Amino acid sequence: MTTIATLRRQAATCTRCPLYERATQTVFGEGPAGRLMLVGEQPGDVEDTAGRPFVGPAGILLRELLGEVGIAPETAYVTNAVKHFKWRPAGKRRIHDKPNWSEIKACGHWLELELAVVRPELVVCLGATAAQSLFGRTARVGVLRGKPLDLPNGATALVTIHPSAVLRAGVERAERRSELVADLTLAAEMLRKEAVKS
């Protein structure tokens, strides 16, 4: 039987798109199989160095907000649509660069395999890249946000903003934060309803 550990080993040598050439390592998903999967965009600078998803500032905020809405962060499987850090240099810093459609599509192979192994009841897409990885290149957060959507594998998906959008929002930070909290609250309610059914 295929496991996440097996997939992680296979993905470690992935060359499906050119992003592996400049990334430190593949950053694969982690967490328990089961009810909730959170899908982000790609690893950031901190994740690329650490080799783990959502351990940088956006991940810290995400865990805080999950706790706020009653979801224990350790109960979620966390991953990214793209498994290598795409960046451009700015002096000595490495600045995040948005993955293009061919990179998202190439990495879709790994996300499909993760979905098959984790078998989540609910998938939360954090940001446009995650939404596009599951719903196609025309998927937009503003159009899909906050509505339960069916996935081919029988799971339900919710689309929301990425926690990094909250961190970058400047004077609108409180507003973006409350939007993300509202969507995560909906996710928590959906998980509770499913638990009652089963």
PyRosetta script that sets phi, psi and omega in degrees:
from pyrosetta import init, pose_from_sequence

init()
pose = pose_from_sequence("MTTIATLRRQAATCTRCPLYERATQTVFGEGPAGRLMLVGEQPGDVEDTAGRPFVGPAGILLRELLGEVGIAPETAYVTNAVKHFKWRPAGKRRIHDKPNWSEIKACGHWLELELAVVRPELVVCLGATAAQSLFGRTARVGVLRGKPLDLPNGATALVTIHPSAVLRAGVERAERRSELVADLTLAAEMLRKEAVKS")
pose.set_psi(1, 136.5)
pose.set_omega(1, 179.1)
pose.set_phi(2, -72.6)
pose.set_psi(2, 138.4)
pose.set_omega(2, 178.2)
pose.set_phi(3, -123.6)
pose.set_psi(3, 167.0)
pose.set_omega(3, 175.7)
pose.set_phi(4, -61.7)
pose.set_psi(4, -38.0)
pose.set_omega(4, 178.9)
pose.set_phi(5, -60.5)
pose.set_psi(5, -40.6)
pose.set_omega(5, 177.5)
pose.set_phi(6, -63.8)
pose.set_psi(6, -46.9)
pose.set_omega(6, 179.8)
pose.set_phi(7, -61.8)
pose.set_psi(7, -40.1)
pose.set_omega(7, 179.7)
pose.set_phi(8, -61.2)
pose.set_psi(8, -42.2)
pose.set_omega(8, 178.4)
pose.set_phi(9, -63.2)
pose.set_psi(9, -43.0)
pose.set_omega(9, -179.9)
pose.set_phi(10, -65.2)
pose.set_psi(10, -41.6)
pose.set_omega(10, -177.2)
pose.set_phi(11, -70.5)
pose.set_psi(11, -21.1)
pose.set_omega(11, -177.7)
pose.set_phi(12, -58.4)
pose.set_psi(12, -27.2)
pose.set_omega(12, -179.0)
pose.set_phi(13, -111.0)
pose.set_psi(13, 22.8)
pose.set_omega(13, -175.8)
pose.set_phi(14, -65.1)
pose.set_psi(14, 132.3)
pose.set_omega(14, 175.8)
pose.set_phi(15, -130.2)
pose.set_psi(15, 29.2)
pose.set_omega(15, -175.6)
pose.set_phi(16, -67.7)
pose.set_psi(16, -21.8)
pose.set_omega(16, 173.7)
pose.set_phi(17, -143.4)
pose.set_psi(17, 166.1)
pose.set_omega(17, -174.9)
pose.set_phi(18, -70.3)
pose.set_psi(18, -6.6)
pose.set_omega(18, -175.3)
pose.set_phi(19, -60.9)
pose.set_psi(19, -26.9)
pose.set_omega(19, -178.8)
pose.set_phi(20, -61.4)
pose.set_psi(20, -25.4)
pose.set_omega(20, -174.4)
pose.set_phi(21, -64.0)
pose.set_psi(21, -32.9)
pose.set_omega(21, -175.4)
pose.set_phi(22, -109.1)
pose.set_psi(22, -10.4)
pose.set_omega(22, 179.6)
pose.set_phi(23, -80.5)
pose.set_psi(23, 153.2)
pose.set_omega(23, 177.3)
pose.set_phi(24, -68.7)
pose.set_psi(24, -40.2)
pose.set_omega(24, -175.8)
pose.set_phi(25, -166.5)
pose.set_psi(25, 166.2)
pose.set_omega(25, 170.8)
pose.set_phi(26, -73.5)
pose.set_psi(26, 135.7)
pose.set_omega(26, 175.8)
pose.set_phi(27, -112.3)
pose.set_psi(27, 104.0)
pose.set_omega(27, -175.9)
pose.set_phi(28, -94.1)
pose.set_psi(28, 166.3)
pose.set_omega(28, 179.8)
pose.set_phi(29, -69.3)
pose.set_psi(29, 163.0)
pose.set_omega(29, 176.9)
pose.set_phi(30, -153.5)
pose.set_psi(30, 157.9)
pose.set_omega(30, -179.9)
pose.set_phi(31, 126.1)
pose.set_psi(31, 177.9)
pose.set_omega(31, -176.5)
pose.set_phi(32, -77.0)
pose.set_psi(32, 147.5)
pose.set_omega(32, 169.8)
pose.set_phi(33, -69.7)
pose.set_psi(33, 153.3)
pose.set_omega(33, 175.9)
pose.set_phi(34, 135.8)
pose.set_psi(34, -126.7)
pose.set_omega(34, -159.4)
pose.set_phi(35, -75.5)
pose.set_psi(35, -41.5)
pose.set_omega(35, -170.2)
pose.set_phi(36, -126.8)
pose.set_psi(36, 131.0)
pose.set_omega(36, 173.2)
pose.set_phi(37, -123.3)
pose.set_psi(37, 130.2)
pose.set_omega(37, 176.0)
pose.set_phi(38, -109.2)
pose.set_psi(38, 125.6)
pose.set_omega(38, -177.5)
pose.set_phi(39, -116.8)
pose.set_psi(39, 119.9)
pose.set_omega(39, 177.0)
pose.set_phi(40, -99.6)
pose.set_psi(40, -162.5)
pose.set_omega(40, -177.1)
pose.set_phi(41, -85.1)
pose.set_psi(41, -67.6)
pose.set_omega(41, -177.3)
pose.set_phi(42, -160.1)
pose.set_psi(42, 163.3)
pose.set_omega(42, 175.3)
pose.set_phi(43, -64.7)
pose.set_psi(43, 147.6)
pose.set_omega(43, 173.3)
pose.set_phi(44, -95.4)
pose.set_psi(44, -168.5)
pose.set_omega(44, -177.5)
pose.set_phi(45, -60.1)
pose.set_psi(45, -44.3)
pose.set_omega(45, -178.5)
pose.set_phi(46, -66.2)
pose.set_psi(46, -43.7)
pose.set_omega(46, -179.1)
pose.set_phi(47, -65.9)
pose.set_psi(47, -38.6)
pose.set_omega(47, 179.6)
pose.set_phi(48, -61.4)
pose.set_psi(48, -38.9)
pose.set_omega(48, 178.8)
pose.set_phi(49, -74.1)
pose.set_psi(49, -42.6)
pose.set_omega(49, -176.0)
pose.set_phi(50, -79.3)
pose.set_psi(50, -25.7)
pose.set_omega(50, -177.6)
pose.set_phi(51, 78.1)
pose.set_psi(51, 18.4)
pose.set_omega(51, -179.5)
pose.set_phi(52, -132.8)
pose.set_psi(52, 145.1)
pose.set_omega(52, -179.3)
pose.set_phi(53, -79.0)
pose.set_psi(53, 148.8)
pose.set_omega(53, 172.3)
pose.set_phi(54, 54.6)
pose.set_psi(54, 47.0)
pose.set_omega(54, 175.3)
pose.set_phi(55, -111.6)
pose.set_psi(55, -2.4)
pose.set_omega(55, 177.1)
pose.set_phi(56, -88.8)
pose.set_psi(56, -165.5)
pose.set_omega(56, -176.8)
pose.set_phi(57, -56.3)
pose.set_psi(57, -41.5)
pose.set_omega(57, -179.9)
pose.set_phi(58, -65.7)
pose.set_psi(58, -37.5)
pose.set_omega(58, 178.6)
pose.set_phi(59, -68.0)
pose.set_psi(59, -38.2)
pose.set_omega(59, 177.6)
pose.set_phi(60, -62.7)
pose.set_psi(60, -45.5)
pose.set_omega(60, 178.0)
pose.set_phi(61, -63.1)
pose.set_psi(61, -42.7)
pose.set_omega(61, -179.6)
pose.set_phi(62, -59.0)
pose.set_psi(62, -46.7)
pose.set_omega(62, 179.7)
pose.set_phi(63, -62.0)
pose.set_psi(63, -39.5)
pose.set_omega(63, 178.0)
pose.set_phi(64, -60.9)
pose.set_psi(64, -45.9)
pose.set_omega(64, -177.5)
pose.set_phi(65, -70.4)
pose.set_psi(65, -35.9)
pose.set_omega(65, 176.3)
pose.set_phi(66, -60.4)
pose.set_psi(66, -46.0)
pose.set_omega(66, 178.0)
pose.set_phi(67, -60.0)
pose.set_psi(67, -39.1)
pose.set_omega(67, 179.8)
pose.set_phi(68, -60.8)
pose.set_psi(68, -35.4)
pose.set_omega(68, -177.5)
pose.set_phi(69, -96.0)
pose.set_psi(69, 5.0)
pose.set_omega(69, 175.2)
pose.set_phi(70, 89.6)
pose.set_psi(70, 18.7)
pose.set_omega(70, 174.6)
pose.set_phi(71, -105.8)
pose.set_psi(71, 118.5)
pose.set_omega(71, 177.6)
pose.set_phi(72, -68.7)
pose.set_psi(72, 118.9)
pose.set_omega(72, -175.4)
pose.set_phi(73, -53.9)
pose.set_psi(73, -33.2)
pose.set_omega(73, -177.6)
pose.set_phi(74, -72.6)
pose.set_psi(74, -7.3)
pose.set_omega(74, 178.7)
pose.set_phi(75, -90.3)
pose.set_psi(75, -5.0)
pose.set_omega(75, -177.3)
pose.set_phi(76, -101.8)
pose.set_psi(76, 142.6)
pose.set_omega(76, 169.6)
pose.set_phi(77, -87.7)
pose.set_psi(77, 124.9)
pose.set_omega(77, -178.4)
pose.set_phi(78, -114.7)
pose.set_psi(78, 136.6)
pose.set_omega(78, -179.8)
pose.set_phi(79, -153.9)
pose.set_psi(79, -179.2)
pose.set_omega(79, 176.1)
pose.set_phi(80, -128.7)
pose.set_psi(80, 153.0)
pose.set_omega(80, 177.5)
pose.set_phi(81, -63.2)
pose.set_psi(81, -37.0)
pose.set_omega(81, 179.5)
pose.set_phi(82, -117.0)
pose.set_psi(82, 133.4)
pose.set_omega(82, -170.2)
pose.set_phi(83, -97.0)
pose.set_psi(83, -4.6)
pose.set_omega(83, 176.8)
pose.set_phi(84, -118.0)
pose.set_psi(84, 146.9)
pose.set_omega(84, 179.9)
pose.set_phi(85, -74.9)
pose.set_psi(85, 120.3)
pose.set_omega(85, 174.4)
pose.set_phi(86, -99.1)
pose.set_psi(86, 124.5)
pose.set_omega(86, -174.1)
pose.set_phi(87, -147.0)
pose.set_psi(87, 163.5)
pose.set_omega(87, 172.4)
pose.set_phi(88, -129.8)
pose.set_psi(88, 149.2)
pose.set_omega(88, -178.1)
pose.set_phi(89, -76.4)
pose.set_psi(89, 144.6)
pose.set_omega(89, 171.8)
pose.set_phi(90, -139.9)
pose.set_psi(90, 90.4)
pose.set_omega(90, -171.7)
pose.set_phi(91, 67.1)
pose.set_psi(91, -125.2)
pose.set_omega(91, 178.6)
pose.set_phi(92, -91.0)
pose.set_psi(92, -4.7)
pose.set_omega(92, -177.2)
pose.set_phi(93, -91.7)
pose.set_psi(93, 155.0)
pose.set_omega(93, 174.1)
pose.set_phi(94, -108.0)
pose.set_psi(94, 114.7)
pose.set_omega(94, -175.9)
pose.set_phi(95, -97.1)
pose.set_psi(95, 132.3)
pose.set_omega(95, 177.9)
pose.set_phi(96, -53.4)
pose.set_psi(96, 135.6)
pose.set_omega(96, 176.3)
pose.set_phi(97, -126.4)
pose.set_psi(97, 132.7)
pose.set_omega(97, -173.3)
pose.set_phi(98, -67.0)
pose.set_psi(98, 133.4)
pose.set_omega(98, 177.4)
pose.set_phi(99, -65.3)
pose.set_psi(99, 145.7)
pose.set_omega(99, 176.7)
pose.set_phi(100, -91.4)
pose.set_psi(100, 175.8)
pose.set_omega(100, -173.6)
pose.set_phi(101, -62.5)
pose.set_psi(101, -39.1)
pose.set_omega(101, -178.5)
pose.set_phi(102, -66.1)
pose.set_psi(102, -33.5)
pose.set_omega(102, 177.5)
pose.set_phi(103, -71.5)
pose.set_psi(103, -41.1)
pose.set_omega(103, 177.5)
pose.set_phi(104, -61.9)
pose.set_psi(104, -44.4)
pose.set_omega(104, -177.3)
pose.set_phi(105, -66.3)
pose.set_psi(105, -42.3)
pose.set_omega(105, 179.9)
pose.set_phi(106, -61.0)
pose.set_psi(106, -38.4)
pose.set_omega(106, -178.7)
pose.set_phi(107, -81.6)
pose.set_psi(107, -12.2)
pose.set_omega(107, 178.0)
pose.set_phi(108, -57.2)
pose.set_psi(108, -27.5)
pose.set_omega(108, 176.3)
pose.set_phi(109, -53.4)
pose.set_psi(109, -47.9)
pose.set_omega(109, -177.1)
pose.set_phi(110, -71.7)
pose.set_psi(110, -39.1)
pose.set_omega(110, -179.9)
pose.set_phi(111, -64.4)
pose.set_psi(111, -40.5)
pose.set_omega(111, 176.5)
pose.set_phi(112, -59.7)
pose.set_psi(112, -43.7)
pose.set_omega(112, 179.3)
pose.set_phi(113, -65.8)
pose.set_psi(113, -39.7)
pose.set_omega(113, 176.7)
pose.set_phi(114, -61.6)
pose.set_psi(114, -44.4)
pose.set_omega(114, 179.1)
pose.set_phi(115, -59.5)
pose.set_psi(115, -40.6)
pose.set_omega(115, -179.0)
pose.set_phi(116, -66.5)
pose.set_psi(116, -34.7)
pose.set_omega(116, -178.5)
pose.set_phi(117, -83.8)
pose.set_psi(117, -44.7)
pose.set_omega(117, -176.9)
pose.set_phi(118, -72.3)
pose.set_psi(118, -35.8)
pose.set_omega(118, -179.7)
pose.set_phi(119, 49.8)
pose.set_psi(119, 57.7)
pose.set_omega(119, -178.4)
pose.set_phi(120, -73.0)
pose.set_psi(120, 153.7)
pose.set_omega(120, 171.0)
pose.set_phi(121, -79.4)
pose.set_psi(121, -35.3)
pose.set_omega(121, -176.3)
pose.set_phi(122, -133.3)
pose.set_psi(122, 133.4)
pose.set_omega(122, 175.7)
pose.set_phi(123, -116.6)
pose.set_psi(123, 122.3)
pose.set_omega(123, 176.3)
pose.set_phi(124, -102.5)
pose.set_psi(124, 117.4)
pose.set_omega(124, 178.8)
pose.set_phi(125, -89.8)
pose.set_psi(125, 115.6)
pose.set_omega(125, -179.0)
pose.set_phi(126, -95.6)
pose.set_psi(126, 94.9)
pose.set_omega(126, 177.5)
pose.set_phi(127, 97.5)
pose.set_psi(127, 171.3)
pose.set_omega(127, -173.2)
pose.set_phi(128, -65.4)
pose.set_psi(128, -40.2)
pose.set_omega(128, -178.3)
pose.set_phi(129, -61.8)
pose.set_psi(129, -43.5)
pose.set_omega(129, 178.0)
pose.set_phi(130, -63.3)
pose.set_psi(130, -43.3)
pose.set_omega(130, 179.3)
pose.set_phi(131, -62.9)
pose.set_psi(131, -42.6)
pose.set_omega(131, 179.6)
pose.set_phi(132, -65.5)
pose.set_psi(132, -34.0)
pose.set_omega(132, -179.3)
pose.set_phi(133, -63.7)
pose.set_psi(133, -28.6)
pose.set_omega(133, -178.4)
pose.set_phi(134, -104.2)
pose.set_psi(134, -25.8)
pose.set_omega(134, -174.5)
pose.set_phi(135, -121.3)
pose.set_psi(135, 7.4)
pose.set_omega(135, 175.8)
pose.set_phi(136, 97.9)
pose.set_psi(136, 164.0)
pose.set_omega(136, -169.6)
pose.set_phi(137, -65.9)
pose.set_psi(137, -18.1)
pose.set_omega(137, -180.0)
pose.set_phi(138, -89.6)
pose.set_psi(138, -1.7)
pose.set_omega(138, -178.4)
pose.set_phi(139, -61.6)
pose.set_psi(139, 132.9)
pose.set_omega(139, 179.6)
pose.set_phi(140, -127.3)
pose.set_psi(140, 135.1)
pose.set_omega(140, -178.4)
pose.set_phi(141, -58.6)
pose.set_psi(141, -45.7)
pose.set_omega(141, -177.2)
pose.set_phi(142, -58.7)
pose.set_psi(142, -32.5)
pose.set_omega(142, -178.5)
pose.set_phi(143, -81.9)
pose.set_psi(143, -40.4)
pose.set_omega(143, -171.8)
pose.set_phi(144, -94.4)
pose.set_psi(144, -15.4)
pose.set_omega(144, -170.6)
pose.set_phi(145, -56.5)
pose.set_psi(145, 133.6)
pose.set_omega(145, 171.1)
pose.set_phi(146, 78.9)
pose.set_psi(146, 5.5)
pose.set_omega(146, 179.4)
pose.set_phi(147, -112.0)
pose.set_psi(147, 132.2)
pose.set_omega(147, 174.4)
pose.set_phi(148, -64.3)
pose.set_psi(148, 130.1)
pose.set_omega(148, -177.9)
pose.set_phi(149, -124.3)
pose.set_psi(149, 142.2)
pose.set_omega(149, -179.5)
pose.set_phi(150, -86.4)
pose.set_psi(150, 138.1)
pose.set_omega(150, 173.4)
pose.set_phi(151, -105.4)
pose.set_psi(151, 153.2)
pose.set_omega(151, -178.1)
pose.set_phi(152, -57.5)
pose.set_psi(152, -27.3)
pose.set_omega(152, -178.1)
pose.set_phi(153, -82.5)
pose.set_psi(153, 4.3)
pose.set_omega(153, 178.9)
pose.set_phi(154, 95.0)
pose.set_psi(154, -10.1)
pose.set_omega(154, 177.9)
pose.set_phi(155, -78.1)
pose.set_psi(155, 165.0)
pose.set_omega(155, 174.0)
pose.set_phi(156, -105.8)
pose.set_psi(156, 146.5)
pose.set_omega(156, 177.7)
pose.set_phi(157, -122.5)
pose.set_psi(157, 149.1)
pose.set_omega(157, 170.5)
pose.set_phi(158, -125.4)
pose.set_psi(158, 139.3)
pose.set_omega(158, 178.2)
pose.set_phi(159, -109.6)
pose.set_psi(159, 133.4)
pose.set_omega(159, 176.8)
pose.set_phi(160, -144.4)
pose.set_psi(160, -177.0)
pose.set_omega(160, 178.4)
pose.set_phi(161, -79.0)
pose.set_psi(161, 161.3)
pose.set_omega(161, 176.8)
pose.set_phi(162, -82.8)
pose.set_psi(162, 144.1)
pose.set_omega(162, 178.2)
pose.set_phi(163, -56.8)
pose.set_psi(163, -27.6)
pose.set_omega(163, 178.0)
pose.set_phi(164, -65.3)
pose.set_psi(164, -26.3)
pose.set_omega(164, 176.5)
pose.set_phi(165, -66.3)
pose.set_psi(165, -31.1)
pose.set_omega(165, 175.8)
pose.set_phi(166, -68.7)
pose.set_psi(166, -45.9)
pose.set_omega(166, -177.1)
pose.set_phi(167, -64.7)
pose.set_psi(167, -30.2)
pose.set_omega(167, -178.4)
pose.set_phi(168, -92.2)
pose.set_psi(168, 2.5)
pose.set_omega(168, -168.2)
pose.set_phi(169, -79.1)
pose.set_psi(169, -8.0)
pose.set_omega(169, 177.8)
pose.set_phi(170, 59.5)
pose.set_psi(170, -125.1)
pose.set_omega(170, -176.6)
pose.set_phi(171, -67.3)
pose.set_psi(171, -17.2)
pose.set_omega(171, 179.6)
pose.set_phi(172, -95.7)
pose.set_psi(172, 13.1)
pose.set_omega(172, -175.0)
pose.set_phi(173, -57.9)
pose.set_psi(173, -45.0)
pose.set_omega(173, -178.5)
pose.set_phi(174, -61.9)
pose.set_psi(174, -40.0)
pose.set_omega(174, 179.1)
pose.set_phi(175, -65.1)
pose.set_psi(175, -46.5)
pose.set_omega(175, 179.2)
pose.set_phi(176, -63.5)
pose.set_psi(176, -39.4)
pose.set_omega(176, 180.0)
pose.set_phi(177, -61.8)
pose.set_psi(177, -44.1)
pose.set_omega(177, -178.6)
pose.set_phi(178, -67.8)
pose.set_psi(178, -31.0)
pose.set_omega(178, 175.2)
pose.set_phi(179, -64.5)
pose.set_psi(179, -45.5)
pose.set_omega(179, 179.8)
pose.set_phi(180, -66.0)
pose.set_psi(180, -40.9)
pose.set_omega(180, 177.8)
pose.set_phi(181, -61.3)
pose.set_psi(181, -41.8)
pose.set_omega(181, 179.7)
pose.set_phi(182, -60.7)
pose.set_psi(182, -42.4)
pose.set_omega(182, -179.5)
pose.set_phi(183, -70.2)
pose.set_psi(183, -38.7)
pose.set_omega(183, 177.8)
pose.set_phi(184, -69.5)
pose.set_psi(184, -32.1)
pose.set_omega(184, 174.7)
pose.set_phi(185, -63.2)
pose.set_psi(185, -43.5)
pose.set_omega(185, 176.5)
pose.set_phi(186, -60.2)
pose.set_psi(186, -42.8)
pose.set_omega(186, 177.9)
pose.set_phi(187, -59.2)
pose.set_psi(187, -44.8)
pose.set_omega(187, 179.9)
pose.set_phi(188, -62.1)
pose.set_psi(188, -41.3)
pose.set_omega(188, 178.8)
pose.set_phi(189, -64.3)
pose.set_psi(189, -41.9)
pose.set_omega(189, 179.5)
pose.set_phi(190, -63.5)
pose.set_psi(190, -40.3)
pose.set_omega(190, 178.3)
pose.set_phi(191, -66.1)
pose.set_psi(191, -38.9)
pose.set_omega(191, 178.4)
pose.set_phi(192, -64.6)
pose.set_psi(192, -42.6)
pose.set_omega(192, 179.2)
pose.set_phi(193, -61.9)
pose.set_psi(193, -42.1)
pose.set_omega(193, 178.8)
pose.set_phi(194, -64.2)
pose.set_psi(194, -37.7)
pose.set_omega(194, -179.7)
pose.set_phi(195, -65.3)
pose.set_psi(195, -38.2)
pose.set_omega(195, 179.5)
pose.set_phi(196, -66.1)
pose.set_psi(196, -41.3)
pose.set_omega(196, 178.9)
pose.set_phi(197, -59.2)
pose.set_psi(197, -43.0)
pose.set_omega(197, -176.4)
pose.set_phi(198, -85.8)
pose.dump_pdb("model.pdb")
